[in-house]
Amino acid sequence: PVPEGILDKAVVEHRGNKERAPELVLRILPQEEAFHEEEMRRVYQGIYVKEKVLFEGEVMEYRIYETIQGERQCMAEASVQCDHKLEGRENSRFACLNRMGAALEAKDEKALFGAMEDYLKKSAALGRLFPIE
């Protein structure tokens, strides 16, 4: 099984120059109109990653730039969207939050309380199994 901490995130990977970190610009739709720069973490020589939590209905659009011979070049351009319906993700805490959001939007009080109760039970179980000391 894959840890929930990984399943809850969209991950962008870039393989580039091991001497220079790439420039990542992104925006999260529908909230953000303008792109902004964020840092990619170097995980190995020339391999950089960016992890981002996305909720239901969100789309992360991104571009990755590198400077080659003094010229800024776009090396990749794509988008990633939230998909908590994938196998293993349906019971994550973010899937619970997404169910709460959908219930609020639909004004479905019964579904909202059910999702809230489910979230609280999972949080309480995690707290008992893995206490923070």
Contact map, one row per residue, 1 for C-alpha under 8 A:
1110000000000000000000000000000000000000000000000000000000000000000000000000000000000000000000000000000000000000000000000000000000000
1111011000000000000000000000000000000000000000000000000000000000000000000000000000000001000000000000000000000000000000000000000000000
1111111000000000000000000000000000000000000000000000000000000000000000000000000000000000000000000000000000000000000000000000000000000
0111111100000000000000000000000000000000000000000000000000000000000000000000000000000000100100000000000000000000000000000000000000000
0011111110000000000000000000000000000000000000000000000000000000000000000000000000000000000000000000000000000000000000000000000000000
0111111110000000000000000000000000000000000000000000000000000000000000000000000000000000000000000000000000000000000000000000000000000
0111111111000000000000000000000000000000000000000000000000000000000000000000000000000001100000000000000000000000000000000000000000000
0001111111000000000000000000000000000000000000000000110000000000000000000000000000010000100101000000000000000000000000000000000000000
0000111111100000000000000000000000000000000000000011110000000000000000000000000000000000000000000000000000000000000000000000000000000
0000001111110000000000000000000000000000000000000011110000000000000000000000000111000000000000000000000000000000000000000000000000000
0000000011111000000000000000000000000000000000001111000000000000000000000000000000000000000000000000000000000000000000000000000000000
0000000001111100000000000000000000000000000000001110000000000000000000000000000000000000000000000000000000000000000000000000000000000
0000000000111110000000000000000000000000000000111100000000000000000000000000000000000000000000000000000000000000000000000000000000000
0000000000011111000000000000000000000000000000111000000000000001000000000000000000000000000000000000000000000000000000000000000000000
0000000000001111100000000000000000000000000001110000000000000000000000000000000000000000000000000000000000000000000000000000000000000
0000000000000111110011000000000000000000000001110000000000000000000000000000000000000000000000000000000000000000000000000000000000000
0000000000000011111111000000000000000000000001000000000000000000000000000000000000000000000000000000000000000000000000000000000000000
0000000000000001111110000000000000000000000011100000000000000000000000000000000000000000000000000000000000000000000000000000000000000
0000000000000000111110000000000000000000000001000000000000000000000000000000000000000000000000000000000000000000000000000000000000000
0000000000000000111111000000000000000000000000000000000000000000000000000000000000000000000000000000000000000000000000000000000000000
0000000000000001111111100000000000000001010001010000000000000000010000000000000000000000000000000000000000000000000000000000000000000
0000000000000001100111110000000000000001000000010000000000000001111000000000000000000000000000000000000000000000000000000000000000000
0000000000000000000011111000000000001111000000000000000000000001110000000000000000000000000000000000000000000000000000000000000000000
0000000000000000000001111100000000001111000000000000000000000111100000000000000000000000000000000000000000000000000000000000000000000
0000000000000000000000111110000000111100000000000000000000000111000000000000000000000000000000000000000000000000000000000000000000000
0000000000000000000000011111000000111100000000000000000000011110000000000000000000000000000000000000000000000000000000000000000000000
0000000000000000000000001111100111110000000000000000000000011100000000000000000000000000000000000000000000000000000000000000000000000
0000000000000000000000000111111110000000000000000000000001111000000000000000000000000000000000000000000000000000000000000000000000000
0000000000000000000000000011111110000000000000000000000001111000000000000000000000000000000000000000000000000000000000000000000000000
0000000000000000000000000001111110000000000000000000000011100000000000000000000000000000000000000000000000000000000000000000000000000
0000000000000000000000000001111110000000000000000000000000000000000000000000000000000000000000000000000000000000000000000000000000000
0000000000000000000000000011111111100000000000000000000000000000000000000000000000000000000000000000000000000000000000000000000000000
0000000000000000000000000011111111100000000000000000000000000000000000000000000000000000000000000000000000000000000000000000000000000
0000000000000000000000000010000111110000000000000000000000000000000000000000000000000000000000000000000000000000000000000000000000000
0000000000000000000000001110000111111000000000000000000000000000000000000000000000000000000000000000000000000000000000000000000000000
0000000000000000000000001110000001111100000000000000000000000000000000000000000000000000000000000000000000000000000000000000000000000
0000000000000000000000111100000000111110000000000000000000000000000000000000000000000000000000000000000000000000000000000000000000000
0000000000000000000000111100000000011111000000000000000000000000000000000000000000000000000000000000000000000000000000000000000000000
0000000000000000000000110000000000001111100000000100000000000000000000000000000000000000000000000000000000000000000000000000000000000
0000000000000000000011110000000000000111110000011100000000000000000000000000000000000000000000000000000000000000000000000000000000000
0000000000000000000000000000000000000011111000011100000000000000000000000000000000000000000000000000000000000000000000000000000000000
0000000000000000000010000000000000000001111111111000000000000000000000000000000000000000000000000000000000000000000000000000000000000
0000000000000000000000000000000000000000111110111000000000000000000000000000000000000000000000000000000000000000000000000000000000000
0000000000000000000000000000000000000000011111110000000000000000000000000000000000000000000000000000000000000000000000000000000000000
0000000000000000010000000000000000000000011111100000000000000000000000000000000000000000000000000000000000000000000000000000000000000
0000000000000011111010000000000000000000010111110000000000000000000000000000000000000000000000000000000000000000000000000000000000000
0000000000001111010000000000000000000000011111111000000000000000000000000000000000000000000000000000000000000000000000000000000000000
0000000000001111000011000000000000000001111101111100000000000000000000000000000000000000000000000000000000000000000000000000000000000
0000000000111100000000000000000000000001111000111110000000000000000000000000000000000000000000000000000000000000000000000000000000000
0000000000111000000000000000000000000011100000011111000000000000000000000000000000000000000000000000000000000000000000000000000000000
0000000011110000000000000000000000000000000000001111100000000000000000000000000000000000000000000000000000000000000000000000000000000
0000000011100000000000000000000000000000000000000111110000000000000000000000000000000000000000000000000000000000000000000000000000000
0000000111000000000000000000000000000000000000000011111000000000000000000000000000000000000000000000000000000000000000000000000000000
0000000111000000000000000000000000000000000000000001111101110000000000000000000011000000000000000000000000000000000000000000000000000
0000000000000000000000000000000000000000000000000000111111000000000000000000000001000000000001000100000000000000000000000000000000000
0000000000000000000000000000000000000000000000000000011111000000000000000000000001110000000000000100000000000000000000000000000000000
0000000000000000000000000000010000000000000000000000001111100000000000000000000011000000000000000000000000000000000000000000000000000
0000000000000000000000000001110000000000000000000000011111110000000000000000000011000000000000000000000000000000000000000000000000000
0000000000000000000000000001110000000000000000000000010011111000000000000000001111000000000000000000000000000000000000000000000000000
0000000000000000000000000111100000000000000000000000010001111100000000000000001110000000000000000000000000000000000000000000000000000
0000000000000000000000000111100000000000000000000000000000111110000000000000111100000000000000000000000000000000000000000000000000000
0000000000000000000000011110000000000000000000000000000000011111000000000000111000000000000000000000000000000000000000000000000000000
0000000000000000000000011100000000000000000000000000000000001111100000000111110000000000000000000000000000000000000000000000000000000
0000000000000100000001111000000000000000000000000000000000000111110000000111100000000000000000000000000000000000000000000000000000000
0000000000000000000001110000000000000000000000000000000000000011111000011111000000000000000000000000000000000000000000000000000000000
0000000000000000000011100000000000000000000000000000000000000001111100011110000000000000000000000000000000000000000000000000000000000
0000000000000000000001000000000000000000000000000000000000000000111111111000000000000000000000000000000000000000000000000000000000000
0000000000000000000000000000000000000000000000000000000000000000011111111000000000000000000000000000000000000000000000000000000000000
0000000000000000000000000000000000000000000000000000000000000000001111100000000000000000000000000000000000000000000000000000000000000
0000000000000000000000000000000000000000000000000000000000000000001111110000000000000000000000000000000000000000000000000000000000000
0000000000000000000000000000000000000000000000000000000000000000001111111000000000000000000000000000000000000000000000000000000000000
0000000000000000000000000000000000000000000000000000000000000000111101111100000000000000000000000000000000000000000000000000000000000
0000000000000000000000000000000000000000000000000000000000000000111100111110000000000000000000000000000000000000000000000000000000000
0000000000000000000000000000000000000000000000000000000000000011110000011111100000000000000000000000000000000000000000000000000000000
0000000000000000000000000000000000000000000000000000000000000011110000001111100000000000000000000000000000000000000000000000000000000
0000000000000000000000000000000000000000000000000000000000000011100000000111110000000000000000000000000000000000000000000000000000000
0000000000000000000000000000000000000000000000000000000000001111000000000111111000000000000000000000000000000000000000000000000000000
0000000000000000000000000000000000000000000000000000000000001110000000000001111100000000000000000000000000000000000000000000000000000
0000000000000000000000000000000000000000000000000000000000111100000000000000111110000000000000000000000000000000000000000000000000000
0000000001000000000000000000000000000000000000000000000000111000000000000000011111000000000000000000000000000000000000000000000000000
0000000001000000000000000000000000000000000000000000010011110000000000000000001111100000000000000000000000000000000000000000000000000
0000000001000000000000000000000000000000000000000000011111100000000000000000000111110000000000000000000000000000000000000000000000000
0000000000000000000000000000000000000000000000000000000100000000000000000000000011111100000000000000000000000000000000000000000000000
0000000100000000000000000000000000000000000000000000000100000000000000000000000001111100110101100000000000000000000000000000000000000
0000000000000000000000000000000000000000000000000000000000000000000000000000000000111110110000000000000000000000000000000000000000000
0000000000000000000000000000000000000000000000000000000000000000000000000000000000111111110000000000000000000000000000000000000000000
0000000000000000000000000000000000000000000000000000000000000000000000000000000000001111110000000000000000000000000000000000000000000
0100001000000000000000000000000000000000000000000000000000000000000000000000000000000111111100000000000000000000000000000000000000000
0001001100000000000000000000000000000000000000000000000000000000000000000000000000011111111100100000000000000000000000000000000000000
0000000000000000000000000000000000000000000000000000000000000000000000000000000000011111111100100000000000000000000000000000000000000
0000000000000000000000000000000000000000000000000000000000000000000000000000000000000001111110110000000000000000000000000000000000000
0001000100000000000000000000000000000000000000000000000000000000000000000000000000010001111111110000000000000000000000000000000000000
0000000000000000000000000000000000000000000000000000000000000000000000000000000000000000001111111000000000000000000000100100000000000
0000000100000000000000000000000000000000000000000000001000000000000000000000000000010000000111111100000000000000000000000000000000000
0000000000000000000000000000000000000000000000000000000000000000000000000000000000010000111111111110000000000000000000000000000000000
0000000000000000000000000000000000000000000000000000000000000000000000000000000000000000001111111111000000000000001101100000000000000
0000000000000000000000000000000000000000000000000000000000000000000000000000000000000000000011111111100000000000001000100000000000000
0000000000000000000000000000000000000000000000000000001100000000000000000000000000000000000001111111110000000000000000000000000000000
0000000000000000000000000000000000000000000000000000000000000000000000000000000000000000000000111111111000000011001000000000000000000
0000000000000000000000000000000000000000000000000000000000000000000000000000000000000000000000011111111100000011001100000000000000000
0000000000000000000000000000000000000000000000000000000000000000000000000000000000000000000000001111111110000000000000000000000000000
0000000000000000000000000000000000000000000000000000000000000000000000000000000000000000000000000111111111000000000000000000000000000
0000000000000000000000000000000000000000000000000000000000000000000000000000000000000000000000000011111111111011000000000000000000000
0000000000000000000000000000000000000000000000000000000000000000000000000000000000000000000000000001111111111001000000000000000000000
0000000000000000000000000000000000000000000000000000000000000000000000000000000000000000000000000000111111110000000000000000000000000
0000000000000000000000000000000000000000000000000000000000000000000000000000000000000000000000000000011111110000000000000000000000000
0000000000000000000000000000000000000000000000000000000000000000000000000000000000000000000000000000001111111000000000000000000000000
0000000000000000000000000000000000000000000000000000000000000000000000000000000000000000000000000000001111111111000000000000000000000
0000000000000000000000000000000000000000000000000000000000000000000000000000000000000000000000000000001100111111100000000000000000000
0000000000000000000000000000000000000000000000000000000000000000000000000000000000000000000000000000000000011111110000000000000000000
0000000000000000000000000000000000000000000000000000000000000000000000000000000000000000000000000011001000011111111000000000000000000
0000000000000000000000000000000000000000000000000000000000000000000000000000000000000000000000000011001100011111111100000000000000000
0000000000000000000000000000000000000000000000000000000000000000000000000000000000000000000000000000000000001111111110000000000000000
0000000000000000000000000000000000000000000000000000000000000000000000000000000000000000000000000000000000000111111111000000000000000
0000000000000000000000000000000000000000000000000000000000000000000000000000000000000000000000011011000000000011111111100000000000000
0000000000000000000000000000000000000000000000000000000000000000000000000000000000000000000000010001000000000001111111110000000000000
0000000000000000000000000000000000000000000000000000000000000000000000000000000000000000000000000000000000000000111111111000000000000
0000000000000000000000000000000000000000000000000000000000000000000000000000000000000000000000010000000000000000011111111100000000000
0000000000000000000000000000000000000000000000000000000000000000000000000000000000000000000010011000000000000000001111111110000000000
0000000000000000000000000000000000000000000000000000000000000000000000000000000000000000000000000000000000000000000111111111000000000
0000000000000000000000000000000000000000000000000000000000000000000000000000000000000000000000000000000000000000000011111111100000000
0000000000000000000000000000000000000000000000000000000000000000000000000000000000000000000010000000000000000000000001111111110000000
0000000000000000000000000000000000000000000000000000000000000000000000000000000000000000000000000000000000000000000000111111111000000
0000000000000000000000000000000000000000000000000000000000000000000000000000000000000000000000000000000000000000000000011111111100000
0000000000000000000000000000000000000000000000000000000000000000000000000000000000000000000000000000000000000000000000001111111110000
0000000000000000000000000000000000000000000000000000000000000000000000000000000000000000000000000000000000000000000000000111111111100
0000000000000000000000000000000000000000000000000000000000000000000000000000000000000000000000000000000000000000000000000011111111110
0000000000000000000000000000000000000000000000000000000000000000000000000000000000000000000000000000000000000000000000000001111111100
0000000000000000000000000000000000000000000000000000000000000000000000000000000000000000000000000000000000000000000000000000111111100
0000000000000000000000000000000000000000000000000000000000000000000000000000000000000000000000000000000000000000000000000000011111110
0000000000000000000000000000000000000000000000000000000000000000000000000000000000000000000000000000000000000000000000000000011111111
0000000000000000000000000000000000000000000000000000000000000000000000000000000000000000000000000000000000000000000000000000001001111
0000000000000000000000000000000000000000000000000000000000000000000000000000000000000000000000000000000000000000000000000000000000111
